[in-house]
């Protein structure tokens, strides 16, 4: 799946700049906008491997699939968390795309 990665760590939604990873697409912009409007702290920043390894939630996005939670990083299991679920609900309510949260 070509798209973007988002991490949730310490109450913040983090995503790398598109020159580092991802696609400067409409879904990425929409998620950043909706998250900020919902009062979430959204930051575009460099993501070190340690940030990925310790993130409480990770999801991928693109315009075709919406938001897809990441369930594992290596041997570490992850469950979709409350921030991911909230963003899935906000995108679904906006009628943007059917999301698989």
C-alpha positions as CSV (number, residue, x, y, z in Angstrom):
1,X,0.0,0.0,0.0
2,X,1.5,3.3,-1.0
3,X,0.6,6.0,1.5
4,X,1.6,7.7,4.7
5,X,2.5,6.7,8.2
6,X,1.2,8.3,11.4
7,X,2.3,7.6,14.9
8,X,0.5,8.4,18.2
9,X,3.0,9.1,21.0
10,X,2.5,11.0,24.2
11,X,-0.8,12.3,23.0
12,X,0.6,13.7,19.8
13,X,-0.1,12.6,16.2
14,X,3.2,12.5,14.4
15,X,3.9,12.1,10.7
16,X,7.1,12.6,8.7
17,X,7.5,15.3,6.1
18,X,6.8,14.0,2.6
19,X,10.4,14.6,1.5
20,X,11.3,11.9,4.1
21,X,8.5,9.4,3.5
22,X,5.0,9.2,2.1
23,X,2.9,10.9,-0.4
24,X,1.8,14.6,-0.5
25,X,-1.8,13.5,-1.1
26,X,-5.3,14.6,-0.3
27,X,-5.9,12.0,2.5
28,X,-2.7,13.0,4.3
29,X,-3.7,16.7,4.3
30,X,-7.3,15.8,5.3
31,X,-6.1,13.7,8.3
32,X,-3.8,16.5,9.5
33,X,-6.6,19.0,9.1
34,X,-9.3,16.9,10.8
35,X,-7.0,16.0,13.6
36,X,-6.0,19.6,14.3
37,X,-9.7,20.7,14.1
38,X,-10.5,18.0,16.6
39,X,-8.0,19.5,19.0
40,X,-5.3,16.9,18.6
41,X,-1.7,18.0,18.6
42,X,-0.4,17.2,15.1
43,X,3.2,17.5,14.2
44,X,5.1,17.0,11.0
45,X,8.6,16.0,12.1
46,X,11.5,13.6,11.7
47,X,10.6,10.2,13.1
48,X,13.5,8.2,14.5
49,X,13.3,4.4,14.5
50,X,13.0,4.6,18.3
51,X,9.8,6.7,17.9
52,X,8.2,4.0,15.7
53,X,9.3,1.2,18.1
54,X,7.7,3.0,21.1
55,X,4.6,4.5,19.6
56,X,1.3,3.6,21.3
57,X,-0.6,3.6,18.0
58,X,0.5,3.5,14.4
59,X,-1.7,3.8,11.3
60,X,-1.2,4.0,7.6
61,X,-3.4,6.1,5.3
62,X,-4.1,6.7,1.6
63,X,-7.1,8.0,-0.4
64,X,-8.2,4.5,-1.4
65,X,-8.1,2.7,1.9
66,X,-8.5,5.6,4.4
67,X,-6.9,4.7,7.7
68,X,-5.5,1.2,8.3
69,X,-4.2,0.5,11.8
70,X,-0.8,-1.2,12.1
71,X,-1.1,-4.4,14.2
72,X,2.5,-5.3,14.6
73,X,6.0,-3.8,14.3
74,X,8.5,-6.6,14.2
75,X,7.5,-8.9,17.1
76,X,5.7,-6.1,19.0
77,X,1.9,-6.4,18.8
78,X,-0.2,-3.2,18.6
79,X,-4.0,-2.7,18.9
80,X,-5.9,0.1,17.3
81,X,-6.0,2.8,19.9
82,X,-8.4,5.7,20.8
83,X,-6.8,8.3,18.6
84,X,-6.9,6.1,15.6
85,X,-10.5,5.1,16.3
86,X,-11.4,8.8,16.7
87,X,-9.8,9.7,13.4
88,X,-11.5,6.8,11.7
89,X,-14.9,8.0,13.0
90,X,-14.2,11.6,12.0
91,X,-13.3,10.6,8.4
92,X,-16.3,8.3,8.2
93,X,-18.6,11.0,9.5
94,X,-17.2,13.3,6.8
95,X,-18.1,10.7,4.2
96,X,-14.6,10.9,2.8
97,X,-13.9,7.1,2.6
98,X,-14.9,3.9,4.2
99,X,-12.2,3.4,6.8
100,X,-11.1,0.1,8.2
101,X,-10.3,1.1,11.8
